[in-house]
Amino acid sequence: MTKLTQQHHHLHLGSGTLATGKFERSRLLLVRRGHVWITQEGRTEDFWLSAGDALILQPGKMVVIEAAIASEIYLEHRSELTLQLWLKTRCLAMRAALRKRLGRFVRFGQTARQGGY
């Protein structure tokens, strides 16, 4: 298990590896590679994030991150939620959602051309 510290900016986690900790200030967590599960104290929901997905971690709350597969995470300092940060996270989330949907469409199209449904 990795103990998260204020100095962590990039984090590489092997499959099944855990990382835990608290941050004094908000952090933007961006998954650059892989697939991770995240839970944070005080939040009612857990999060499954893939490459390109982002989440704002709340300050002063324990966070647990587990890599489902080998993953790379970037943690960016944020002192407060600004409009620019909010827009950045929304754009990253929309890009990831589009990539997932278009990926399904492309796979379906390939199946149809190969004599499938």
N, CA, C and O atoms as a GROMACS GRO file, in nm:
protein
  468
    1MET      N    1   0.085  -0.118   0.000
    1MET     CA    2   0.000   0.000   0.000
    1MET      C    3   0.090   0.124   0.000
    1MET      O    4   0.191   0.129   0.069
    2THR      N    5   0.050   0.223  -0.078
    2THR     CA    6   0.123   0.349  -0.088
    2THR      C    7   0.055   0.454  -0.002
    2THR      O    8  -0.066   0.470  -0.008
    3LYS      N    9   0.133   0.524   0.077
    3LYS     CA   10   0.081   0.634   0.160
    3LYS      C   11   0.096   0.763   0.079
    3LYS      O   12   0.208   0.803   0.047
    4LEU      N   13  -0.016   0.827   0.046
    4LEU     CA   14  -0.013   0.952  -0.030
    4LEU      C   15   0.037   1.065   0.058
    4LEU      O   16  -0.002   1.076   0.174
    5THR      N   17   0.124   1.149   0.002
    5THR     CA   18   0.177   1.264   0.074
    5THR      C   19   0.152   1.390  -0.008
    5THR      O   20   0.109   1.382  -0.123
    6GLN      N   21   0.180   1.505   0.051
    6GLN     CA   22   0.162   1.632  -0.017
    6GLN      C   23   0.253   1.643  -0.140
    6GLN      O   24   0.225   1.719  -0.232
    7GLN      N   25   0.362   1.567  -0.141
    7GLN     CA   26   0.458   1.575  -0.250
    7GLN      C   27   0.419   1.491  -0.372
    7GLN      O   28   0.479   1.507  -0.478
    8HIS      N   29   0.320   1.404  -0.359
    8HIS     CA   30   0.282   1.321  -0.472
    8HIS      C   31   0.218   1.405  -0.582
    8HIS      O   32   0.121   1.477  -0.560
    9HIS      N   33   0.275   1.393  -0.702
    9HIS     CA   34   0.218   1.457  -0.820
    9HIS      C   35   0.186   1.352  -0.926
    9HIS      O   36   0.083   1.360  -0.993
   10HIS      N   37   0.275   1.256  -0.940
   10HIS     CA   38   0.254   1.144  -1.031
   10HIS      C   39   0.258   1.016  -0.947
   10HIS      O   40   0.337   1.003  -0.854
   11LEU      N   41   0.170   0.925  -0.981
   11LEU     CA   42   0.161   0.802  -0.905
   11LEU      C   43   0.144   0.686  -1.002
   11LEU      O   44   0.056   0.688  -1.088
   12HIS      N   45   0.228   0.586  -0.989
   12HIS     CA   46   0.218   0.463  -1.069
   12HIS      C   47   0.174   0.352  -0.975
   12HIS      O   48   0.240   0.325  -0.874
   13LEU      N   49   0.063   0.288  -1.007
   13LEU     CA   50   0.010   0.181  -0.924
   13LEU      C   51   0.002   0.052  -1.006
   13LEU      O   52  -0.050   0.053  -1.118
   14GLY      N   53   0.052  -0.056  -0.951
   14GLY     CA   54   0.038  -0.186  -1.014
   14GLY      C   55  -0.103  -0.239  -0.993
   14GLY      O   56  -0.176  -0.190  -0.906
   15SER      N   57  -0.141  -0.338  -1.069
   15SER     CA   58  -0.273  -0.400  -1.057
   15SER      C   59  -0.298  -0.446  -0.913
   15SER      O   60  -0.217  -0.518  -0.856
   16GLY      N   61  -0.411  -0.404  -0.855
   16GLY     CA   62  -0.448  -0.442  -0.720
   16GLY      C   63  -0.382  -0.360  -0.610
   16GLY      O   64  -0.407  -0.385  -0.492
   17THR      N   65  -0.298  -0.263  -0.645
   17THR     CA   66  -0.229  -0.182  -0.546
   17THR      C   67  -0.318  -0.072  -0.491
   17THR      O   68  -0.398  -0.012  -0.564
   18LEU      N   69  -0.305  -0.045  -0.361
   18LEU     CA   70  -0.382   0.060  -0.294
   18LEU      C   71  -0.294   0.181  -0.263
   18LEU      O   72  -0.173   0.167  -0.240
   19ALA      N   73  -0.356   0.298  -0.263
   19ALA     CA   74  -0.291   0.421  -0.217
   19ALA      C   75  -0.392   0.493  -0.130
   19ALA      O   76  -0.509   0.505  -0.167
   20THR      N   77  -0.350   0.543  -0.013
   20THR     CA   78  -0.440   0.613   0.078
   20THR      C   79  -0.374   0.739   0.131
   20THR      O   80  -0.251   0.750   0.135
   21GLY      N   81  -0.457   0.835   0.170
   21GLY     CA   82  -0.403   0.957   0.230
   21GLY      C   83  -0.504   1.069   0.231
   21GLY      O   84  -0.617   1.055   0.185
   22LYS      N   85  -0.460   1.183   0.286
   22LYS     CA   86  -0.539   1.306   0.292
   22LYS      C   87  -0.455   1.419   0.234
   22LYS      O   88  -0.332   1.416   0.243
   23PHE      N   89  -0.521   1.517   0.176
   23PHE     CA   90  -0.453   1.635   0.124
   23PHE      C   91  -0.510   1.759   0.192
   23PHE      O   92  -0.629   1.767   0.219
   24GLU      N   93  -0.422   1.855   0.220
   24GLU     CA   94  -0.465   1.978   0.285
   24GLU      C   95  -0.551   2.064   0.193
   24GLU      O   96  -0.641   2.135   0.238
   25ARG      N   97  -0.521   2.058   0.062
   25ARG     CA   98  -0.596   2.137  -0.036
   25ARG      C   99  -0.661   2.044  -0.138
   25ARG      O  100  -0.622   1.928  -0.152
   26SER      N  101  -0.759   2.097  -0.210
   26SER     CA  102  -0.822   2.020  -0.317
   26SER      C  103  -0.719   1.977  -0.418
   26SER      O  104  -0.620   2.048  -0.442
   27ARG      N  105  -0.741   1.862  -0.479
   27ARG     CA  106  -0.653   1.812  -0.584
   27ARG      C  107  -0.740   1.767  -0.701
   27ARG      O  108  -0.848   1.710  -0.683
   28LEU      N  109  -0.690   1.792  -0.820
   28LEU     CA  110  -0.750   1.735  -0.940
   28LEU      C  111  -0.678   1.604  -0.964
   28LEU      O  112  -0.557   1.603  -0.984
   29LEU      N  113  -0.750   1.494  -0.962
   29LEU     CA  114  -0.693   1.363  -0.989
   29LEU      C  115  -0.728   1.328  -1.133
   29LEU      O  116  -0.845   1.321  -1.170
   30LEU      N  117  -0.627   1.305  -1.214
   30LEU     CA  118  -0.645   1.270  -1.355
   30LEU      C  119  -0.582   1.134  -1.380
   30LEU      O  120  -0.465   1.113  -1.350
   31VAL      N  121  -0.661   1.042  -1.435
   31VAL     CA  122  -0.610   0.910  -1.469
   31VAL      C  123  -0.551   0.919  -1.608
   31VAL      O  124  -0.622   0.942  -1.706
   32ARG      N  125  -0.421   0.900  -1.618
   32ARG     CA  126  -0.353   0.908  -1.748
   32ARG      C  127  -0.351   0.773  -1.818
   32ARG      O  128  -0.353   0.766  -1.941
   33ARG      N  129  -0.347   0.665  -1.739
   33ARG     CA  130  -0.343   0.530  -1.796
   33ARG      C  131  -0.403   0.435  -1.695
   33ARG      O  132  -0.379   0.448  -1.575
   34GLY      N  133  -0.482   0.339  -1.743
   34GLY     CA  134  -0.534   0.236  -1.655
   34GLY      C  135  -0.679   0.256  -1.616
   34GLY      O  136  -0.756   0.324  -1.684
   35HIS      N  137  -0.714   0.194  -1.502
   35HIS     CA  138  -0.852   0.194  -1.453
   35HIS      C  139  -0.845   0.185  -1.300
   35HIS      O  140  -0.785   0.091  -1.247
   36VAL      N  141  -0.904   0.281  -1.229
   36VAL     CA  142  -0.894   0.285  -1.083
   36VAL      C  143  -1.030   0.300  -1.017
   36VAL      O  144  -1.124   0.354  -1.076
   37TRP      N  145  -1.037   0.253  -0.894
   37TRP     CA  146  -1.154   0.271  -0.808
   37TRP      C  147  -1.113   0.370  -0.700
   37TRP      O  148  -1.006   0.358  -0.640
   38ILE      N  149  -1.201   0.468  -0.675
   38ILE     CA  150  -1.171   0.572  -0.576
   38ILE      C  151  -1.290   0.589  -0.483
   38ILE      O  152  -1.405   0.596  -0.526
   39THR      N  153  -1.260   0.595  -0.354
   39THR     CA  154  -1.361   0.629  -0.256
   39THR      C  155  -1.301   0.736  -0.166
   39THR      O  156  -1.181   0.737  -0.140
   40GLN      N  157  -1.386   0.828  -0.119
   40GLN     CA  158  -1.338   0.934  -0.033
   40GLN      C  159  -1.435   0.955   0.082
   40GLN      O  160  -1.557   0.958   0.064
   41GLU      N  161  -1.378   0.971   0.200
   41GLU     CA  162  -1.453   0.996   0.322
   41GLU      C  163  -1.553   1.110   0.300
   41GLU      O  164  -1.517   1.215   0.245
   42GLY      N  165  -1.676   1.089   0.343
   42GLY     CA  166  -1.778   1.193   0.333
   42GLY      C  167  -1.857   1.194   0.203
   42GLY      O  168  -1.956   1.265   0.191
   43ARG      N  169  -1.814   1.115   0.106
   43ARG     CA  170  -1.887   1.107  -0.022
   43ARG      C  171  -1.972   0.980  -0.020
   43ARG      O  172  -1.928   0.875   0.026
   44THR      N  173  -2.093   0.992  -0.069
   44THR     CA  174  -2.184   0.878  -0.067
   44THR      C  175  -2.157   0.779  -0.180
   44THR      O  176  -2.193   0.662  -0.169
   45GLU      N  177  -2.094   0.824  -0.288
   45GLU     CA  178  -2.067   0.736  -0.400
   45GLU      C  179  -1.919   0.709  -0.415
   45GLU      O  180  -1.835   0.788  -0.372
   46ASP      N  181  -1.887   0.595  -0.478
   46ASP     CA  182  -1.751   0.561  -0.516
   46ASP      C  183  -1.738   0.590  -0.665
   46ASP      O  184  -1.838   0.608  -0.735
   47PHE      N  185  -1.614   0.595  -0.714
   47PHE     CA  186  -1.591   0.631  -0.852
   47PHE      C  187  -1.502   0.528  -0.920
   47PHE      O  188  -1.402   0.483  -0.862
   48TRP      N  189  -1.536   0.489  -1.042
   48TRP     CA  190  -1.452   0.408  -1.129
   48TRP      C  191  -1.406   0.499  -1.241
   48TRP      O  192  -1.488   0.547  -1.319
   49LEU      N  193  -1.276   0.524  -1.249
   49LEU     CA  194  -1.222   0.614  -1.350
   49LEU      C  195  -1.126   0.540  -1.441
   49LEU      O  196  -1.049   0.455  -1.396
   50SER      N  197  -1.132   0.573  -1.570
   50SER     CA  198  -1.041   0.517  -1.670
   50SER      C  199  -0.954   0.628  -1.726
   50SER      O  200  -0.972   0.745  -1.691
   51ALA      N  201  -0.860   0.592  -1.812
   51ALA     CA  202  -0.770   0.690  -1.873
   51ALA      C  203  -0.850   0.805  -1.933
   51ALA      O  204  -0.944   0.783  -2.010
   52GLY      N  205  -0.812   0.928  -1.897
   52GLY     CA  206  -0.880   1.048  -1.945
   52GLY      C  207  -0.984   1.101  -1.850
   52GLY      O  208  -1.026   1.215  -1.863
   53ASP      N  209  -1.028   1.021  -1.752
   53ASP     CA  210  -1.126   1.066  -1.654
   53ASP      C  211  -1.058   1.145  -1.543
   53ASP      O  212  -0.940   1.125  -1.514
   54ALA      N  213  -1.134   1.237  -1.482
   54ALA     CA  214  -1.079   1.321  -1.376
   54ALA      C  215  -1.180   1.334  -1.262
   54ALA      O  216  -1.300   1.317  -1.282
   55LEU      N  217  -1.129   1.365  -1.143
   55LEU     CA  218  -1.212   1.382  -1.024
   55LEU      C  219  -1.144   1.485  -0.934
   55LEU      O  220  -1.022   1.486  -0.921
   56ILE      N  221  -1.223   1.570  -0.871
   56ILE     CA  222  -1.169   1.664  -0.775
   56ILE      C  223  -1.179   1.601  -0.636
   56ILE      O  224  -1.288   1.567  -0.590
   57LEU      N  225  -1.064   1.586  -0.570
   57LEU     CA  226  -1.060   1.532  -0.435
   57LEU      C  227  -1.081   1.645  -0.335
   57LEU      O  228  -1.022   1.752  -0.347
   58GLN      N  229  -1.166   1.620  -0.238
   58GLN     CA  230  -1.195   1.720  -0.136
   58GLN      C  231  -1.082   1.727  -0.034
   58GLN      O  232  -1.023   1.624  -0.001
   59PRO      N  233  -1.052   1.846   0.016
   59PRO     CA  234  -0.943   1.860   0.112
   59PRO      C  235  -0.979   1.803   0.249
   59PRO      O  236  -1.095   1.806   0.291
   60GLY      N  237  -0.878   1.751   0.319
   60GLY     CA  238  -0.895   1.704   0.455
   60GLY      C  239  -0.974   1.576   0.472
   60GLY      O  240  -1.008   1.539   0.585
   61LYS      N  241  -1.004   1.506   0.363
   61LYS     CA  242  -1.082   1.382   0.369
   61LYS      C  243  -0.996   1.265   0.322
   61LYS      O  244  -0.924   1.276   0.222
   62MET      N  245  -1.003   1.154   0.394
   62MET     CA  246  -0.926   1.035   0.357
   62MET      C  247  -0.974   0.984   0.221
   62MET      O  248  -1.094   0.972   0.197
   63VAL      N  249  -0.879   0.954   0.134
   63VAL     CA  250  -0.909   0.899   0.002
   63VAL      C  251  -0.839   0.764  -0.011
   63VAL      O  252  -0.726   0.747   0.036
   64VAL      N  253  -0.907   0.669  -0.075
   64VAL     CA  254  -0.850   0.538  -0.105
   64VAL      C  255  -0.860   0.517  -0.255
   64VAL      O  256  -0.968   0.531  -0.314
   65ILE      N  257  -0.747   0.483  -0.316
   65ILE     CA  258  -0.740   0.459  -0.460
   65ILE      C  259  -0.689   0.317  -0.479
   65ILE      O  260  -0.587   0.278  -0.421
   66GLU      N  261  -0.760   0.238  -0.562
   66GLU     CA  262  -0.714   0.103  -0.594
   66GLU      C  263  -0.708   0.088  -0.745
   66GLU      O  264  -0.803   0.122  -0.815
   67ALA      N  265  -0.597   0.037  -0.795
   67ALA     CA  266  -0.580   0.015  -0.938
   67ALA      C  267  -0.636  -0.122  -0.976
   67ALA      O  268  -0.594  -0.224  -0.923
   68ALA      N  269  -0.732  -0.123  -1.068
   68ALA     CA  270  -0.785  -0.249  -1.118
   68ALA      C  271  -0.685  -0.314  -1.213
   68ALA      O  272  -0.673  -0.436  -1.219
   69ILE      N  273  -0.612  -0.229  -1.287
   69ILE     CA  274  -0.502  -0.271  -1.373
   69ILE      C  275  -0.388  -0.171  -1.350
   69ILE      O  276  -0.409  -0.069  -1.284
   70ALA      N  277  -0.271  -0.199  -1.403
   70ALA     CA  278  -0.160  -0.104  -1.388
   70ALA      C  279  -0.205   0.034  -1.435
   70ALA      O  280  -0.258   0.049  -1.545
   71SER      N  281  -0.185   0.134  -1.350
   71SER     CA  282  -0.239   0.268  -1.376
   71SER      C  283  -0.139   0.377  -1.344
   71SER      O  284  -0.049   0.360  -1.262
   72GLU      N  285  -0.157   0.491  -1.411
   72GLU     CA  286  -0.078   0.611  -1.385
   72GLU      C  287  -0.174   0.725  -1.355
   72GLU      O  288  -0.268   0.750  -1.430
   73ILE      N  289  -0.149   0.793  -1.244
   73ILE     CA  290  -0.238   0.900  -1.197
   73ILE      C  291  -0.157   1.028  -1.180
   73ILE      O  292  -0.043   1.026  -1.135
   74TYR      N  293  -0.218   1.140  -1.216
   74TYR     CA  294  -0.158   1.271  -1.196
   74TYR      C  295  -0.243   1.346  -1.094
   74TYR      O  296  -0.365   1.350  -1.106
   75LEU      N  297  -0.179   1.405  -0.994
   75LEU     CA  298  -0.248   1.481  -0.889
   75LEU      C  299  -0.202   1.627  -0.896
   75LEU      O  300  -0.085   1.658  -0.874
   76GLU      N  301  -0.296   1.716  -0.928
   76GLU     CA  302  -0.265   1.858  -0.943
   76GLU      C  303  -0.321   1.936  -0.825
   76GLU      O  304  -0.437   1.920  -0.789
   77HIS      N  305  -0.237   2.023  -0.764
   77HIS     CA  306  -0.281   2.105  -0.651
   77HIS      C  307  -0.392   2.200  -0.694
   77HIS      O  308  -0.388   2.258  -0.802
   78ARG      N  309  -0.491   2.215  -0.609
   78ARG     CA  310  -0.597   2.312  -0.631
   78ARG      C  311  -0.634   2.371  -0.496
   78ARG      O  312  -0.668   2.298  -0.403
   79SER      N  313  -0.628   2.503  -0.486
   79SER     CA  314  -0.662   2.566  -0.359
   79SER      C  315  -0.812   2.587  -0.346
   79SER      O  316  -0.866   2.588  -0.235
   80GLU      N  317  -0.879   2.603  -0.458
   80GLU     CA  318  -1.024   2.618  -0.456
   80GLU      C  319  -1.078   2.580  -0.592
   80GLU      O  320  -1.006   2.576  -0.691
   81LEU      N  321  -1.206   2.551  -0.595
   81LEU     CA  322  -1.270   2.515  -0.721
   81LEU      C  323  -1.297   2.642  -0.800
   81LEU      O  324  -1.381   2.724  -0.761
   82THR      N  325  -1.226   2.659  -0.909
   82THR     CA  326  -1.245   2.776  -0.994
   82THR      C  327  -1.327   2.736  -1.116
   82THR      O  328  -1.344   2.618  -1.144
   83LEU      N  329  -1.376   2.835  -1.187
   83LEU     CA  330  -1.452   2.808  -1.309
   83LEU      C  331  -1.363   2.734  -1.409
   83LEU      O  332  -1.408   2.640  -1.476
   84GLN      N  333  -1.237   2.774  -1.420
   84GLN     CA  334  -1.145   2.710  -1.512
   84GLN      C  335  -1.127   2.562  -1.477
   84GLN      O  336  -1.128   2.477  -1.566
   85LEU      N  337  -1.111   2.530  -1.348
   85LEU     CA  338  -1.096   2.391  -1.306
   85LEU      C  339  -1.224   2.313  -1.333
   85LEU      O  340  -1.220   2.200  -1.381
   86TRP      N  341  -1.338   2.373  -1.303
   86TRP     CA  342  -1.466   2.306  -1.326
   86TRP      C  343  -1.481   2.274  -1.475
   86TRP      O  344  -1.520   2.162  -1.511
   87LEU      N  345  -1.450   2.371  -1.561
   87LEU     CA  346  -1.460   2.348  -1.706
   87LEU      C  347  -1.362   2.240  -1.751
   87LEU      O  348  -1.396   2.157  -1.836
   88LYS      N  349  -1.242   2.240  -1.696
   88LYS     CA  350  -1.142   2.140  -1.732
   88LYS      C  351  -1.190   2.000  -1.698
   88LYS      O  352  -1.178   1.908  -1.779
   89THR      N  353  -1.245   1.982  -1.578
   89THR     CA  354  -1.292   1.849  -1.539
   89THR      C  355  -1.412   1.806  -1.621
   89THR      O  356  -1.425   1.689  -1.656
   90ARG      N  357  -1.502   1.901  -1.654
   90ARG     CA  358  -1.618   1.867  -1.738
   90ARG      C  359  -1.572   1.827  -1.878
   90ARG      O  360  -1.624   1.730  -1.934
   91CYS      N  361  -1.477   1.900  -1.935
   91CYS     CA  362  -1.426   1.866  -2.068
   91CYS      C  363  -1.360   1.729  -2.069
   91CYS      O  364  -1.381   1.650  -2.161
   92LEU      N  365  -1.280   1.701  -1.966
   92LEU     CA  366  -1.215   1.570  -1.957
   92LEU      C  367  -1.319   1.458  -1.945
   92LEU      O  368  -1.306   1.353  -2.007
   93ALA      N  369  -1.422   1.482  -1.865
   93ALA     CA  370  -1.527   1.380  -1.846
   93ALA      C  371  -1.605   1.359  -1.975
   93ALA      O  372  -1.635   1.245  -2.011
   94MET      N  373  -1.637   1.467  -2.046
   94MET     CA  374  -1.711   1.454  -2.172
   94MET      C  375  -1.626   1.383  -2.278
   94MET      O  376  -1.677   1.301  -2.354
   95ARG      N  377  -1.496   1.416  -2.282
   95ARG     CA  378  -1.407   1.351  -2.379
   95ARG      C  379  -1.401   1.201  -2.352
   95ARG      O  380  -1.406   1.120  -2.445
   96ALA      N  381  -1.388   1.163  -2.225
   96ALA     CA  382  -1.383   1.020  -2.191
   96ALA      C  383  -1.514   0.950  -2.227
   96ALA      O  384  -1.513   0.838  -2.278
   97ALA      N  385  -1.627   1.015  -2.200
   97ALA     CA  386  -1.758   0.956  -2.232
   97ALA      C  387  -1.775   0.939  -2.383
   97ALA      O  388  -1.824   0.836  -2.428
   98LEU      N  389  -1.734   1.039  -2.460
   98LEU     CA  390  -1.742   1.028  -2.605
   98LEU      C  391  -1.653   0.917  -2.658
   98LEU      O  392  -1.692   0.842  -2.748
   99ARG      N  393  -1.533   0.907  -2.604
   99ARG     CA  394  -1.440   0.803  -2.646
   99ARG      C  395  -1.501   0.665  -2.620
   99ARG      O  396  -1.490   0.575  -2.704
  100LYS      N  397  -1.565   0.648  -2.504
  100LYS     CA  398  -1.626   0.519  -2.473
  100LYS      C  399  -1.741   0.489  -2.568
  100LYS      O  400  -1.754   0.377  -2.617
  101ARG      N  401  -1.826   0.590  -2.595
  101ARG     CA  402  -1.940   0.568  -2.685
  101ARG      C  403  -1.896   0.545  -2.828
  101ARG      O  404  -1.948   0.456  -2.895
  102LEU      N  405  -1.801   0.624  -2.875
  102LEU     CA  406  -1.753   0.605  -3.012
  102LEU      C  407  -1.680   0.472  -3.025
  102LEU      O  408  -1.686   0.409  -3.130
  103GLY      N  409  -1.612   0.430  -2.921
  103GLY     CA  410  -1.545   0.300  -2.923
  103GLY      C  411  -1.645   0.188  -2.942
  103GLY      O  412  -1.620   0.094  -3.016
  104ARG      N  413  -1.758   0.198  -2.875
  104ARG     CA  414  -1.863   0.096  -2.892
  104ARG      C  415  -1.918   0.100  -3.034
  104ARG      O  416  -1.942  -0.004  -3.094
  105PHE      N  417  -1.937   0.221  -3.088
  105PHE     CA  418  -1.991   0.236  -3.223
  105PHE      C  419  -1.894   0.176  -3.325
  105PHE      O  420  -1.937   0.105  -3.417
  106VAL      N  421  -1.767   0.203  -3.309
  106VAL     CA  422  -1.668   0.150  -3.402
  106VAL      C  423  -1.664  -0.002  -3.395
  106VAL      O  424  -1.659  -0.068  -3.498
  107ARG      N  425  -1.668  -0.056  -3.275
  107ARG     CA  426  -1.668  -0.203  -3.262
  107ARG      C  427  -1.791  -0.263  -3.326
  107ARG      O  428  -1.783  -0.367  -3.392
  108PHE      N  429  -1.908  -0.198  -3.309
  108PHE     CA  430  -2.031  -0.247  -3.370
  108PHE      C  431  -2.019  -0.243  -3.521
  108PHE      O  432  -2.057  -0.338  -3.589
  109GLY      N  433  -1.966  -0.132  -3.574
  109GLY     CA  434  -1.951  -0.118  -3.718
  109GLY      C  435  -1.858  -0.224  -3.775
  109GLY      O  436  -1.883  -0.275  -3.884
  110GLN      N  437  -1.752  -0.257  -3.705
  110GLN     CA  438  -1.658  -0.360  -3.750
  110GLN      C  439  -1.726  -0.496  -3.750
  110GLN      O  440  -1.704  -0.577  -3.841
  111THR      N  441  -1.810  -0.522  -3.649
  111THR     CA  442  -1.882  -0.650  -3.643
  111THR      C  443  -1.977  -0.662  -3.760
  111THR      O  444  -1.987  -0.768  -3.822
  112ALA      N  445  -2.049  -0.552  -3.792
  112ALA     CA  446  -2.145  -0.555  -3.901
  112ALA      C  447  -2.074  -0.580  -4.034
  112ALA      O  448  -2.126  -0.655  -4.117
  113ARG      N  449  -1.959  -0.520  -4.056
  113ARG     CA  450  -1.885  -0.539  -4.182
  113ARG      C  451  -1.829  -0.681  -4.192
  113ARG      O  452  -1.806  -0.731  -4.302
  114GLN      N  453  -1.807  -0.746  -4.080
  114GLN     CA  454  -1.749  -0.879  -4.082
  114GLN      C  455  -1.856  -0.988  -4.087
  114GLN      O  456  -1.826  -1.106  -4.067
  115GLY      N  457  -1.981  -0.949  -4.115
  115GLY     CA  458  -2.087  -1.046  -4.128
  115GLY      C  459  -2.160  -1.076  -3.998
  115GLY      O  460  -2.237  -1.172  -3.992
  116GLY      N  461  -2.138  -0.995  -3.896
  116GLY     CA  462  -2.209  -1.012  -3.768
  116GLY      C  463  -2.346  -0.948  -3.777
  116GLY      O  464  -2.401  -0.936  -3.886
  117TYR      N  465  -2.400  -0.907  -3.667
  117TYR     CA  466  -2.533  -0.848  -3.659
  117TYR      C  467  -2.543  -0.725  -3.740
  117TYR      O  468  -2.649  -0.662  -3.745
   0.00000   0.00000   0.00000
